[in-house]
C-alpha cells in the first residue's frame, strides 16, 4: 500500500463471527517525525520518507506515560501489559483497519438523520450513520492511553468502514506550556491535527473517502474532538464529530500555564529565571526523569490545553460566543457513572466500601465549589448547602453508601453532563448543521 512517505505492507485479520470477511490492517505507520531532541516541545513535523517497503504488522511504541497511573486507571489495563509495554518518544504512529485493500473499492455512502437542532432522545440504531472513515482519538485524561485497543477490526468488518487510530503526546511531553513561543503547548492536540492531515493525504489508498471523515473519542478523546471544532488548524479535516463523555468545558484552558510549568521545572531540577532556560533544561532531561517528577507531584499538577495563538486563538467560550466553530455534524453524549467508583478515590480517602458521612460530603463539595466560584461575590455556604440538598436522596439521606452514590452523580454532572449540555446548546445556537445530544 502506498503512502506519501513510502510503501507499507500490512496483514489480514478476521473477526470470530465473520470468518470469511478479511480486514486489512496496517499498524505503526509514522505520521510525523519523532518528536525528540530539538523537536521535543515543538509542533509535529511531517514524517520522514523511507525507501523500500515498510512492514506495518505491529503497533508502534506507546507515548511515554506513567505506568502507575495507567495501572490504577479505570481502564483496567492488565498488570502484565502495563509492565511489558514499550514506551518511546518516537511514538507518533497511526493504524488503519479497512475492509477493502484498494482505493477504487466502493464503501457505503453516509445517510445522516434529518436536521435537528437539539434532541434528548436520540436512538443511534434508528439512523443510518455509517461514515466511511472513522478516526478514533483515545481517552486517558491527556496523560495516559494509546491508539491500539482491541476491537477496531470488528467495527470495520461489521459496518464496512475504514477505522483509524493513533498515538499522540501525553502529559508533560504533550501539554506542558510556558505560555509563550518557547513552549507554546498543545502538542498532543497538534499531533492529532497532524494525524488527521495524514488521513486526508493517504486514506484514499486504503479504501476510505477523505471527504467523509468522522473524528470520535471518549473522555479525553471527546474533549479533544470538541477542541478540534474550535481550532482553525482542524478546519476541513473532518465532516462529522462525536464527543462521548467530554467537551472542552470538561478540560477548560489554563489561563496561566507558566505557574504550573515552573513548579514542575523546579521539581525536575531546572532553573526558572526565564522561559527559554526552562525549555532548554527540560529538553535535556530524559523522558523517564520527567515522568518520575510529574508522578512525585501527585495531584498538584493539572495539565490542560492553552490559548497558544495557533491551535487555539482564543478562549473556547469566546470562540463559541462569536460563532467561530468549524462546520460539522456533531453528536454529543455521555455514559452513566463516567465519574464513578474508579474516580472517587482521587477525591475521597479511606475505604469507600463503607460510604461517606454527610460531613465528608460537605467538605468535598466545599473544596470543589471554592475553586470554581468567586467567593467575594457569592455566598459559598449557600452554594454548598444548595448543592448538597439537590443531590441527597430524600429516602435515605443519612445512609453513607447513598451519600457516596450521590457524590458520584454530582461529580459526573459537573465534569460531563453540564459541559456536554452547554456545548451542545452553543453549537445548536450558531450552527446550521446537525447537533444531536444523547445520554446512555
Helices and strands as residue ranges (DSSP letters): E 2-3, E 6-9, E 11-15, E 18-30, G 37-39, E 53-55, H 67-72, H 79-84, E 93-98, G 124-126, E 133-137, H 152-159, E 162-166, H 171-174, H 187-202, G 203-206, E 213-218, H 220-228, G 232-234, E 240-244, H 257-268, H 275-284, H 287-296, G 298-300, H 316-322, E 329-334, H 341-344, G 352-354, H 358-370, H 380-391, H 400-412, I 413-417, H 418-430, E 435-439
